Amino acid sequence: MTQPHVLIVGAGIAGPSLAGWLTGQGWRVTIVERARSLRTGGQAVDFRGPVHRTVLERMGLWEAIHERRTRLGKQTLIDASGRALVELPALMMSGDVELHRGDLCQLLFERTRESVEYRFGDAPTALCETPAGVEVEFEHHAPQRFDLVVGADGLRSNVRSLLFGKDTDCLKHHGYRVVGCTLPNALGLKQRGVIYSEPGRGVSVTSAHDEEQVRALFVFTGAPLGPHERSPASACDAVSAAFAGAGWETRRLVDGLREAEDTYFDAIGSVHLSRYSQGRVVLLGDAAWGGTLGGQGTPLAMVGAYVLAGELLASPESHADAFSRFEARMRPYATPAQDGAKRVGGFFAPRSRPGLFLRNQLYRMLTSKPLERVFEKLVTHAANAFELPDHGGGFATPRA
Ligand SMILES: Cc1cc2nc3c(=O)[nH]c(=O)nc-3n(C[C@H](O)[C@H](O)[C@H](O)COP(=O)(O)OP(=O)(O)OC[C@H]3O[C@@H](n4cnc5c(N)ncnc54)[C@H](O)[C@@H]3O)c2cc1C
């Protein structure tokens, strides 16, 4: 394969991260993104421990990320009167460095836009593998052949459906729903957050860059959601029903949701696949191993992109070997991280009063001085459980 041409589907985090490594070595990369422009929505994402940091440093992004960090401090579990029950250290909720997903997305785009061909407002509709490559049909663009295709198109990956069939039931539901949005900072929070929980429902409110605003996250028990049930209006109805009669400031927050402009609504689940690739097509990031919340999706996508690029650059003539080495490295790292997505609903909204009591007791104990080190290990263990290879490649740099 000389100068391979790779199609990456999805301009989120995983796609541009991989593209930067490949174009850095002279590969030709096209990214097709279904949205008409970069999707810079989302709440904060964080990085923790030396594995994440090393990848960011090798990408040359560590300083830029630091400059954009949220500086969020402690978050507090509170009761209905707003009284602090437990103070959670910043490391638990915000890692070593945290930034808004949109800032990261923009940063990756800026770093890769000159070397990568970006096509917005389009998506593949069919993939057909031939001995010469993958013939791809698009919604808008004329059909085109690529040497390799990477599905970096998120939790509900269409590439995954095209590859393994639409009915593959790989998105497992964990019994909760989540609604995120930006609201006015009526609580006067500054570089901190609060979490209020009742059985089966909980709301987290954290300060944002703009001191006039906060990020709110409503987590509540509920069934999986169909593709047409995730609109902002459905989110308002679902939250109003789930939080009816809830205490503390919840009523005000629920009322505020009606005015929010960036409402995000999803069910909490995670992706479980028996393999990440087939033929010349491979899945990366949330498409391969994602979880809605709490599964370290962003750093995993960036570590995964680094590893996949390394394996492809090591054997450009043999994508099959590269894909299987990529999966052998990533699966043992990504799978345990999915436990976070399984547990996150129960953390924000334990299902029963005894469950709520136990959560508070557990975190009171874990955050006590004598257990400081143990707790630190617990919240960084999954992130650190990886031996990062060094492929020596260079990440795309924009022209001066
Ligand atoms: C708008 C948005 C907000 C998010 N907010 C948060 C958050 O607050 N907290 C958090 O932890 N995680 C959030 N995530 C998920 C987080 O970005 C991922 O878990 C993680 O960064 C892995 O990234 P990814 O690139 O694999 O997936 P994503 O970041 O989800 O990117 C996937 C990209 O693929 C595009 N796409 C989807 N289908 C197609 C298609 N058929 N053809 C072409 N393109 C397609 C999407 O538009 C998207 O740009 C959000 C994702 C998005 C898209």
The ligand as an SDF file (V2000), in Angstrom:
LIG
                    3D

 53 58  0  0  0  0  0  0  0  0999 V2000
  -22.2110   16.6600   20.9430 C   0  0  0  0  0  0  0  0  0  0  0  0
  -21.5250   15.7040   21.9030 C   0  0  0  0  0  0  0  0  0  0  0  0
  -21.4910   15.9970   23.2750 C   0  0  0  0  0  0  0  0  0  0  0  0
  -20.8540   15.1400   24.1600 C   0  0  0  0  0  0  0  0  0  0  0  0
  -20.7970   15.4680   25.4890 N   0  0  0  0  0  0  0  0  0  0  0  0
  -20.1080   14.7130   26.3500 C   0  0  0  0  0  0  0  0  0  0  0  0
  -19.9760   15.0700   27.7210 C   0  0  0  0  0  0  0  0  0  0  0  0
  -20.5160   16.0630   28.1470 O   0  0  0  0  0  0  0  0  0  0  0  0
  -19.2630   14.2980   28.5540 N   0  0  0  0  0  0  0  0  0  0  0  0
  -18.6370   13.1480   28.0850 C   0  0  0  0  0  0  0  0  0  0  0  0
  -17.9600   12.4710   28.8580 O   0  0  0  0  0  0  0  0  0  0  0  0
  -18.7410   12.7690   26.8030 N   0  0  0  0  0  0  0  0  0  0  0  0
  -19.4650   13.5250   25.9220 C   0  0  0  0  0  0  0  0  0  0  0  0
  -19.5770   13.1370   24.5990 N   0  0  0  0  0  0  0  0  0  0  0  0
  -18.9560   11.8790   24.1880 C   0  0  0  0  0  0  0  0  0  0  0  0
  -17.4580   12.0180   24.0860 C   0  0  0  0  0  0  0  0  0  0  0  0
  -17.1160   12.9700   23.1100 O   0  0  0  0  0  0  0  0  0  0  0  0
  -16.9090   10.6680   23.7190 C   0  0  0  0  0  0  0  0  0  0  0  0
  -17.2340    9.7320   24.7480 O   0  0  0  0  0  0  0  0  0  0  0  0
  -15.4190   10.5760   23.5870 C   0  0  0  0  0  0  0  0  0  0  0  0
  -14.8050   11.7800   23.4060 O   0  0  0  0  0  0  0  0  0  0  0  0
  -15.0570    9.6430   22.4430 C   0  0  0  0  0  0  0  0  0  0  0  0
  -15.1500   10.3690   21.2580 O   0  0  0  0  0  0  0  0  0  0  0  0
  -15.5610    9.7810   19.8650 P   0  0  0  0  0  0  0  0  0  0  0  0
  -14.8380   10.6180   18.8820 O   0  0  0  0  0  0  0  0  0  0  0  0
  -15.4010    8.3130   19.8520 O   0  0  0  0  0  0  0  0  0  0  0  0
  -17.1300   10.0540   19.7760 O   0  0  0  0  0  0  0  0  0  0  0  0
  -17.9050   11.4340   19.6560 P   0  0  0  0  0  0  0  0  0  0  0  0
  -17.2010   12.5110   20.3780 O   0  0  0  0  0  0  0  0  0  0  0  0
  -19.2970   11.1230   20.0230 O   0  0  0  0  0  0  0  0  0  0  0  0
  -17.8290   11.8040   18.0910 O   0  0  0  0  0  0  0  0  0  0  0  0
  -18.4950   11.0840   17.0910 C   0  0  0  0  0  0  0  0  0  0  0  0
  -18.6860   11.9890   15.8890 C   0  0  0  0  0  0  0  0  0  0  0  0
  -19.2120   11.2030   14.8340 O   0  0  0  0  0  0  0  0  0  0  0  0
  -20.2470   11.9300   14.1870 C   0  0  0  0  0  0  0  0  0  0  0  0
  -21.1470   10.9820   13.5310 N   0  0  0  0  0  0  0  0  0  0  0  0
  -22.0780   10.1990   14.0950 C   0  0  0  0  0  0  0  0  0  0  0  0
  -22.6740    9.4400   13.1620 N   0  0  0  0  0  0  0  0  0  0  0  0
  -22.0990    9.7420   11.9810 C   0  0  0  0  0  0  0  0  0  0  0  0
  -22.2820    9.2750   10.6470 C   0  0  0  0  0  0  0  0  0  0  0  0
  -23.1780    8.3440   10.3550 N   0  0  0  0  0  0  0  0  0  0  0  0
  -21.4990    9.8020    9.6630 N   0  0  0  0  0  0  0  0  0  0  0  0
  -20.5770   10.7720    9.9370 C   0  0  0  0  0  0  0  0  0  0  0  0
  -20.3730   11.2420   11.1940 N   0  0  0  0  0  0  0  0  0  0  0  0
  -21.1120   10.7310   12.2070 C   0  0  0  0  0  0  0  0  0  0  0  0
  -20.8870   12.7040   15.3160 C   0  0  0  0  0  0  0  0  0  0  0  0
  -21.6250   13.8010   14.8270 O   0  0  0  0  0  0  0  0  0  0  0  0
  -19.6760   13.1100   16.1220 C   0  0  0  0  0  0  0  0  0  0  0  0
  -19.1360   14.3270   15.6890 O   0  0  0  0  0  0  0  0  0  0  0  0
  -20.2510   13.9450   23.6770 C   0  0  0  0  0  0  0  0  0  0  0  0
  -20.2870   13.6460   22.3010 C   0  0  0  0  0  0  0  0  0  0  0  0
  -20.9120   14.5230   21.4130 C   0  0  0  0  0  0  0  0  0  0  0  0
  -20.9390   14.1820   19.9200 C   0  0  0  0  0  0  0  0  0  0  0  0
  1  2  1  0
  2  3  1  0
  2 52  2  0
  3  4  2  0
  4  5  1  0
  4 50  1  0
  5  6  2  0
  6  7  1  0
  6 13  1  0
  7  8  2  0
  7  9  1  0
  9 10  1  0
 10 11  2  0
 10 12  1  0
 12 13  2  0
 13 14  1  0
 14 15  1  0
 14 50  1  0
 15 16  1  0
 16 17  1  0
 16 18  1  0
 18 19  1  0
 18 20  1  0
 20 21  1  0
 20 22  1  0
 22 23  1  0
 23 24  1  0
 24 25  2  0
 24 26  1  0
 24 27  1  0
 27 28  1  0
 28 29  2  0
 28 30  1  0
 28 31  1  0
 31 32  1  0
 32 33  1  0
 33 34  1  0
 33 48  1  0
 34 35  1  0
 35 36  1  0
 35 46  1  0
 36 37  1  0
 36 45  1  0
 37 38  2  0
 38 39  1  0
 39 40  1  0
 39 45  2  0
 40 41  1  0
 40 42  2  0
 42 43  1  0
 43 44  2  0
 44 45  1  0
 46 47  1  0
 46 48  1  0
 48 49  1  0
 50 51  2  0
 51 52  1  0
 52 53  1  0
M  END
$$$$
